[in-house]
Amino acid sequence: MVQGAANWNTEQTQEWLENYVDDWVSFYRKHTTEGKVASYIPILAEANRDHLGISIMGKDGMTIRSGDVDIPFTIQSISKVLSFITACMERGVGYMLDRVDVEPTGEAFNSIMHLEMKQVKKPFNPLINAGAITVTSILQGKTSDQKLKPILNLMEAMLGYRPAINVDVYESERDSSMRNRAIGYYLLETGFLESDLNITLETYFKQCSIEVTVDDLARIGMILANDGEDPKAEKEIIPRQVARIVKALMLTCGMYDASGKFATYVGIPAKSGVSGGIMAVAPPRVREEELPFIEGCGIGVYGPALDNKGNSIAGIRLLRHIAKQWDLSIF
């Protein structure tokens, strides 16, 4: 465990922590050779498998950055967190939980099998594709741009700028996502969708194609760690109840069908995307010893080499190491 400083919010301590994280990123970068970049969305296959970067942002504003931190990438499935938050703020928590469950599936994120075999009355959770597409259908608006606008508004409120859609990635997803179209047609047949199928899918592909950096993910994660309040502005951006529900979902369902292992070995809420991004949340914790980010932090990771579950292979190992060293686990 990293020890040796009584005050973790000094320039000297920040430099010291950055040196540690630099060493850890260098060590875990070698594991990128064990993974593969996503290829079912053709343009994602162009990513550099060897990239690995991390940003860690504390409530007090201290930020530790290391590795490939300035490379933009698309948010992909991490957008499911933001669309669910937006829908809860628009329609209310009760309305959303009546239409999307909060149970893990144990199946792949793009599976359709469990929907049909178990004859469910609603998708299992909003962080799998079936649940996320259902959530997108509930967003208010008659066009995809109208539906997407409140998600971008939410991100702008948190990040201080309005992120853009990567049009090339959007078009690549739109033209290749046969599985999501199949899920969409099943949801339409079962009556789960609340808006036109084509508009819903167009919105979904666009929200997945929003471009971010690890700093952006760390900042969103930090606000979630602080129960939805931006500590710098002292302003609530996400209602506390919604932020807490989302963190519970990230812990139990956020890392595809490896969520249980991640909760066991890393122990913090997180959501991954097939571009290689991971957004993790370390809430405040009570410990007798002095530790980095004791008041909580958000963590953004980018590592496009994926394991067979669709998660960043080096990113997960890096997060596991940091969580152990800094005792970030919520358990």
N, C-alpha and C positions, 0 to 999 in steps of 0.2 A: 504494500500500500504506500502511495506517495505521502511522505510526511516531511516535516522539517520547517514549516512556516506557520506562525500563529495568525497572520493576517493574509488571507488569500486574495485580497483586492489591492495589490500594489503592483507597480510596473515591474519590479524585480521578480516578484512571484509569478506574474504573467509570463515573463520571459522564461522563467524556470519551467513552468508547466508546458509552454510551447516546445521547449527542447525535448521534454518527455514524449509529447504527442508526435513530434517529428520522428523520433526513434521508433515509436510504435507503428506509424504509418509506413515507414521504410521497411520494417519487419514484415508487416502483413501484406504489403504490396506483392510479395512473391507468390501469395496464394491466388492472385488473379489468374495465373496460368491454369488453375484447376477448374475454372468456370468458362462459360460461353456467353457471348452477348446474345440478346434476344434477336431472333431471326424471323419470327412469324409476322412481325411488322417490318417489312423490308428495310426501311430507312434506319431502324435501330441497329441493324446488323453492321452499320458503318462505324459504330462507336469504337473507340480505342479500348481494348480489353484491359490494358495495363493501367488505366487511370484509377486513381484512388484519392479521395479528398474528404476532409472533415472540417466542420465548423461547430463550435460549442459556445453557446451564448448564455450567460448568466442573467439573473434578475437584476443585478447591479450594473449590467452593461458590459462586463468583462467578456471578451470574445477570444477564444483560442482557435486558430486556423492552421491547417497543415495540409500539404499535398496539393492535389489538383483542385483548387477551390474556386478558380475563376472560369471554369468551363460551364456554360449553360447546358441544361438538359431538360427534357420534358417531364412533367410531374407524374404523368401516367396514373397509376392506381392510388397514389397519395391524394389525388383530387377527390377521391370518394369521401375522405374525411371532410373536406371543405364543402362538397355538395350536400352532405348530410347535415352539417352545421347550418348551412344556408336554408335548407328546407325546414329544419326545426325552428329557425328564427322566423320564417315566413308563415308556416302553417301550424306551429306549436308542437311540443314534444309528444303530447298524447295522440295527436293526429298521425304523426309519423310512426310511432310505435304500434299503432293499430294496423299499419300497412307494411311494416318491415320489422322482422324479429331481431333479437340480439343474441342468437345462439351460434356458436361455431359449428362448422359443417364437417370438418375432417376430410373434405374433398378439395380438389383443385379449385382455384379461384374462378376458372371459366367453365366449371362443370355444369351440366344440365341434368345429369342423371338423378341427383338427389331430389330435384324438384318434382320429377315425374314419378319416381319410385315411391316417395314418401307422401305424395299427394298433399303437399303443404298448403296451408291457407294463405301464406305470405312468404316471401323469400326469407332465408335464415338470418341474414344480417346485411347491413348496408355496405360492407367492405368486400363482398364478393361481387362478381359482375352482375348477377341476376338482381341482387339487392340494389346495387348502385344504379343500374339502368332504371329500376322502379323509382328510386329516389329522384333521378333526373326527370322522369316523366311527371313528377309531382311539383317540380319547380314552376313558379308562376311565369306566364308568358306564352304567346302564341307562335313565336318563332324561336329558332335556336339562339339567336343573338339576344333576344329578350330574356330567355331562360338563363343564359350564361352571365348576363350583366350583374346580377347580385353576387355571384361567386367572385367575379373580378372586383366588385366593390368591396367585398369582405377582405380579399387579399390586399387591395390598395390600402385599406384601413390599417392592416397589420404591417405591411412592408414599407409604406410611405411612397410607393410608386405603383403604377398600374402595369402588371405583367402582360406580355404579348403572347399570342398563339403562334406556334411554329407551324406555318402553313404547310410546309413540306411534310412534316410528321402527320399533321391532320389528314392530308390527302392520302398519305401512305396507309394510315389506319382505316380511313373510310373505304379505300379500295380493296383492302385485304382482310377485313375483320368478318369473315364468314361465320365464325363461331358466335360472335356477339349478335349478329343478325339472327342466327338461329335461336339464341336465348331470347332476343326481342320478340320474335314471332311466337315463341312459347308463352311469354309473359302476356302478349296481346290476346292469345287464345284463352288464357286462364282469367283474363279480366284484371290483371294486376296493374296495367299501365293506365295512367290518367291523362295522357296526351297522345297525339298522333305518333305512330311508331317511327316514321322517318325523321320527324323533328326531334324526337327523343334521342335517337341514335346519333343524329348530327350533333346535337348538344353534347352528348357523352363523348364522342370522338374529339370534339373541340376542347372540352374540359381536361381530357387526358393530355392534350397537346400544348397546354400552357407551359411556357418556358420559365425555369427557375434556376437558382444556384443553391449551393449548400448553405450559404448565409441566409437565404430566404427561408429554407426549411428550418434552420436553427431558430430563426426569429419567431416563426409560427409556433414551433415547439415550445419556445420559452413562454409565449403568451398562454398556451394551453397549460403549461406547468404552473402558471400563476392563476389558474382557474378562469382564464378568459380575459384577464385584465392586463393591459399594457402598463407595466410598472413605470416606464419613463413618462408617459403621458398621464398616468394615474386615471385611466379611462377604461371602462368595461367595453370590450369589443364583442365578446361572445358571452352570453348569459352563463352564469356559473353552473347551473344545472346541465346545460348543453355540453359545456366543456368537460364536466365530470363523466357524463355518459359516453362522450367520445373517447376519453382516455380509457374507460373500461372496455370499450369495443376494440380499441387499438391493442390493448393487452391480450385480449382473448381471441381476436380475429384478424389482427392487423398484418401478420406475416404469412398470409396464405395458409396452407395446411402444415406449416412448421411453427404455427403460433404457440402451441403448447411447449415445444422445446425452447423457443426463444424466451417465453415467460419464465421457464425453469432455469435456464442458464444465464440469461441476461437480466431479466426481472424488471424491465421498464416498458411502458406502453410505446409502441412503434408501429409505423405503417410503411410498407415498401412499395416500389413500383418497378416494372420490368425494364425501365431505362437504367436501373441501377441505383436509384435514389432510395434513401431511408430517412424518414423523419421520426426522431425519438424524443421522448419526454421524460425527464427526471424530476419528479415533484420534490418539494422541500422534504427534508428528513431530519429526524432527531437522533443525534449521535453524541457520545461523550467526547470523542476526539475531534480535532479540527480537520476538516476535509474540504477539498475544492468543491465549489458550487453547492454548498450545504443548503442554500435557500432555493435550490432547483435550477434547472437549465433546459434549454432546447438543443437538440443535436441534429445537424444535417450531414448526411453522408452521401457520397457519390462513388460508385464502383460498378461499372456496367457489366463486369464478368459475373454471371449468375450461376447459382447452384441449380439442382434439378427441381427445386420448388419455385424458382423464379425470383429468389432473393439474392442480393449482392453477396457473393461468397466471401470476399475479403472484408466487406463492410460489416457483416455480422460478426466475424472473428475480431475485428477491431473494436466493435461496440462491446463485445463480451469481455475483452481485456480491460477496457476503460471502466466498465461497470464494476468489475472486480477490484481494480486498483483504487478506485475512488468510492467504492461502496455505494453505488447509485441505486441498487435494487430497492424496490419498494417493499420487499418482504423481510 
